[in-house]
Amino acid sequence: MFQLFRTPIHREGYLFAAIFGVIALLLGWVSPILGWIGFVLTCWCLYFFRNPERVTPTREGLVISPADGIVQLITKVTPPKEMGLGSEKRIRISIFMDVFNVHVNRIPIDGVIRTIYYHKGKFLNASLEKSSEHNERQLFVVETNKKQKIGFVQIAGLIARRIRCDIKEGQSVKAGERFGLIRFGSRVDVFLPKGAEPLVIEGQKTVAGETVLADLISKEGARQGKVR
């Protein structure tokens, strides 16, 4: 509990915490038990919007995880046409965030934001494969100084109803920088350039701004893993 109050909170979280706090007070006047439930929910709200510092690897060519969560799926698919990445299939790494993960998202690699596209859609469970096509989502393309383009997508989920974006097209960005968040439980997809292999495996936990998803310079093949 004390660690929670030492962790920075995303500015959007203060409004929600205030709303939860007022509701907790009102419930407390009705019933002490309800008041305690409201207090717990207020603490959970602060926990959800926590915004901790991260130590980001800064070597050129590293693709860093934009989200905390679980690598749910690694597959080859054609990128959404709105990204302008062509029709050739690319490796897509899908990271699922539950309501207990940090939901502040981070830039995966140094470069310039070339594309931002918002698609209004449904709110299916973000863990479903079809959510990448049907759900509400925000698409991005970042171009490195080597002219390599990486796509990443914020996908709203069954509970998530709000995608926040704090960057704009033409903006220079650094790996690990915060660029937005999704409330409350969602998914982030990363489309790697041709020839890049994933350095994570399905089922692996990722830490936004720290976990290396791929290395555009290394010739290492895709990694394998076992549950132990």
Wavefront OBJ file of the C-alpha trace (Angstrom):
o trace
v 0.000 0.000 0.000
v 2.781 2.460 0.939
v 4.617 1.610 -2.301
v 1.505 2.720 -4.216
v 1.731 6.239 -2.813
v 5.430 6.470 -3.730
v 4.750 5.539 -7.384
v 4.016 8.403 -9.805
v 0.420 8.506 -11.072
v -0.589 9.409 -14.613
v -2.329 12.793 -14.584
v -5.507 11.278 -16.021
v -5.765 9.084 -12.937
v -6.318 11.929 -10.480
v -9.745 12.769 -11.894
v -10.898 9.167 -11.673
v -9.457 8.772 -8.170
v -11.337 11.912 -7.081
v -14.588 10.533 -8.507
v -14.033 7.175 -6.818
v -13.163 8.955 -3.570
v -16.375 11.011 -3.558
v -18.400 7.878 -4.254
v -16.602 6.110 -1.391
v -17.555 8.927 0.991
v -21.188 8.787 -0.106
v -21.240 5.025 0.298
v -19.654 5.400 3.741
v -22.581 7.528 4.877
v -24.930 4.752 3.799
v -22.919 1.870 5.237
v -19.392 1.490 6.671
v -18.989 -1.735 4.685
v -19.883 0.022 1.443
v -17.520 2.822 2.413
v -14.627 0.377 2.759
v -15.494 -1.163 -0.606
v -15.396 2.327 -2.111
v -12.042 2.978 -0.449
v -10.583 -0.229 -1.911
v -11.853 0.727 -5.361
v -10.296 4.176 -5.010
v -6.944 2.589 -4.175
v -7.343 0.272 -7.166
v -7.977 3.302 -9.378
v -4.698 4.870 -8.252
v -2.985 1.512 -8.769
v -4.342 1.263 -12.319
v -3.026 4.695 -13.307
v 0.426 4.234 -11.800
v 3.188 5.575 -14.024
v 6.543 4.211 -12.823
v 9.965 5.125 -14.151
v 11.594 2.527 -16.388
v 15.203 1.906 -17.478
v 15.151 1.616 -21.283
v 17.960 -0.076 -23.273
v 19.217 2.594 -25.683
v 21.361 0.735 -28.219
v 20.443 1.393 -31.845
v 18.219 -1.239 -33.450
v 16.473 -2.487 -30.326
v 12.681 -2.711 -30.449
v 11.341 -2.206 -26.930
v 8.000 -3.390 -25.589
v 5.388 -0.606 -25.657
v 3.258 -2.298 -23.007
v 3.288 -4.278 -19.778
v 1.520 -7.602 -20.137
v 1.758 -11.066 -21.653
v 2.945 -11.926 -25.153
v -0.273 -13.542 -26.256
v 0.474 -14.249 -29.898
v 3.369 -14.062 -32.350
v 2.292 -14.556 -35.958
v 2.842 -13.359 -39.527
v 0.040 -11.179 -40.872
v -0.522 -8.408 -43.404
v -0.404 -5.020 -41.631
v -3.543 -2.858 -41.684
v -3.665 -0.912 -44.955
v -3.951 2.371 -43.023
v -0.329 1.913 -41.914
v 0.972 2.059 -45.464
v 3.417 -0.778 -44.809
v 2.510 -2.740 -47.932
v 0.821 -6.091 -48.442
v 3.748 -8.301 -47.493
v 3.206 -10.196 -44.256
v 5.169 -9.100 -41.188
v 5.734 -10.633 -37.784
v 3.190 -9.234 -35.347
v 3.764 -9.440 -31.594
v 0.539 -9.063 -29.609
v 0.786 -8.036 -25.944
v -2.326 -8.377 -23.788
v -2.753 -6.108 -20.758
v -5.143 -7.039 -17.962
v -6.594 -4.569 -15.473
v -3.672 -5.072 -13.070
v -0.917 -4.119 -15.536
v 0.549 -0.634 -15.908
v -1.409 0.854 -18.810
v 0.898 3.711 -19.766
v 2.255 2.844 -23.234
v 5.742 3.631 -24.508
v 7.476 4.201 -27.851
v 9.158 0.991 -29.135
v 12.110 2.557 -31.011
v 13.840 5.857 -31.773
v 12.527 7.608 -34.871
v 9.897 9.904 -36.329
v 6.158 9.261 -36.189
v 5.048 9.024 -39.831
v 1.470 7.804 -39.418
v -1.251 8.080 -36.791
v -4.660 6.689 -37.692
v -7.688 6.270 -35.431
v -10.253 3.570 -36.267
v -13.582 3.614 -34.488
v -14.822 0.081 -33.878
v -16.245 -2.463 -31.499
v -15.186 -3.467 -27.973
v -14.628 -7.218 -28.219
v -12.375 -9.054 -25.792
v -8.867 -7.817 -26.700
v -7.472 -11.338 -26.287
v -9.442 -12.502 -29.339
v -7.645 -12.574 -32.688
v -10.501 -10.763 -34.452
v -10.169 -7.782 -32.095
v -7.219 -6.573 -34.206
v -9.636 -6.057 -37.110
v -12.931 -5.143 -35.449
v -12.072 -3.267 -32.249
v -11.566 0.427 -31.724
v -7.872 1.125 -32.180
v -5.143 3.687 -32.794
v -2.441 2.850 -35.341
v 1.082 4.293 -35.484
v 4.094 3.978 -37.761
v 7.541 5.111 -36.622
v 10.443 5.419 -39.073
v 14.010 4.989 -37.821
v 17.055 6.864 -39.102
v 17.797 3.697 -41.122
v 14.443 4.156 -42.923
v 12.997 1.060 -41.272
v 9.324 1.333 -40.404
v 7.710 -0.276 -37.384
v 3.984 -0.285 -36.792
v 2.285 -0.464 -33.414
v -1.375 -0.413 -32.474
v -3.326 0.406 -29.320
v -6.432 -1.803 -29.290
v -9.372 -1.158 -26.973
v -10.880 -4.191 -25.257
v -14.039 -5.489 -23.641
v -13.630 -3.166 -20.644
v -11.381 -0.536 -22.204
v -13.372 2.381 -23.625
v -10.815 5.112 -24.027
v -7.584 5.307 -26.013
v -5.364 8.255 -25.171
v -2.642 9.461 -27.556
v -0.133 12.183 -26.595
v 1.971 12.297 -29.797
v 1.444 13.646 -33.311
v 2.629 12.928 -36.850
v 6.084 14.283 -37.661
v 7.177 14.178 -34.021
v 10.626 12.822 -33.163
v 10.446 10.189 -30.437
v 12.765 8.057 -28.331
v 12.371 4.428 -27.301
v 10.784 4.166 -23.874
v 9.103 7.570 -23.966
v 5.483 7.599 -22.853
v 2.988 8.272 -25.617
v -0.442 7.378 -24.222
v -2.559 4.809 -22.419
v -5.705 2.708 -22.698
v -8.354 2.345 -19.986
v -9.041 -0.366 -18.618
v -7.533 -3.629 -19.975
v -6.474 -3.870 -23.593
v -3.837 -4.940 -26.123
v -0.908 -3.517 -28.077
v 0.368 -5.022 -31.350
v 3.839 -4.442 -32.782
v 4.643 -5.080 -36.471
v 8.346 -5.796 -37.032
v 10.224 -4.903 -40.240
v 11.016 -7.605 -42.795
v 13.835 -9.868 -41.625
v 13.494 -9.050 -37.925
v 12.977 -11.992 -35.579
v 11.192 -11.846 -32.200
v 13.356 -12.155 -29.105
v 10.327 -12.918 -26.929
v 8.083 -15.972 -26.888
v 4.373 -16.528 -26.409
v 3.419 -16.529 -22.748
v 6.347 -14.316 -21.725
v 5.736 -11.302 -19.510
v 6.829 -7.944 -20.878
v 7.728 -4.684 -19.162
v 6.969 -1.508 -21.114
v 10.095 0.484 -21.844
v 12.428 -2.339 -20.789
v 11.745 -5.714 -22.451
v 13.513 -6.121 -25.822
v 11.079 -7.501 -28.415
v 13.532 -7.632 -31.341
v 16.964 -6.485 -32.482
v 17.070 -5.035 -36.005
v 20.870 -5.338 -36.107
v 21.353 -8.844 -34.701
v 21.207 -11.936 -36.936
v 19.940 -14.072 -34.059
v 16.982 -16.265 -34.972
v 13.620 -16.343 -33.229
v 13.946 -17.498 -29.629
v 12.395 -20.637 -28.232
v 11.277 -21.224 -24.669
v 9.738 -23.663 -22.196
v 7.546 -23.254 -19.166
v 9.579 -24.293 -16.111
l 1 2 3 4 5 6 7 8 9 10 11 12 13 14 15 16 17 18 19 20 21 22 23 24 25 26 27 28 29 30 31 32 33 34 35 36 37 38 39 40 41 42 43 44 45 46 47 48 49 50 51 52 53 54 55 56 57 58 59 60 61 62 63 64 65 66 67 68 69 70 71 72 73 74 75 76 77 78 79 80 81 82 83 84 85 86 87 88 89 90 91 92 93 94 95 96 97 98 99 100 101 102 103 104 105 106 107 108 109 110 111 112 113 114 115 116 117 118 119 120 121 122 123 124 125 126 127 128 129 130 131 132 133 134 135 136 137 138 139 140 141 142 143 144 145 146 147 148 149 150 151 152 153 154 155 156 157 158 159 160 161 162 163 164 165 166 167 168 169 170 171 172 173 174 175 176 177 178 179 180 181 182 183 184 185 186 187 188 189 190 191 192 193 194 195 196 197 198 199 200 201 202 203 204 205 206 207 208 209 210 211 212 213 214 215 216 217 218 219 220 221 222 223 224 225 226 227 228
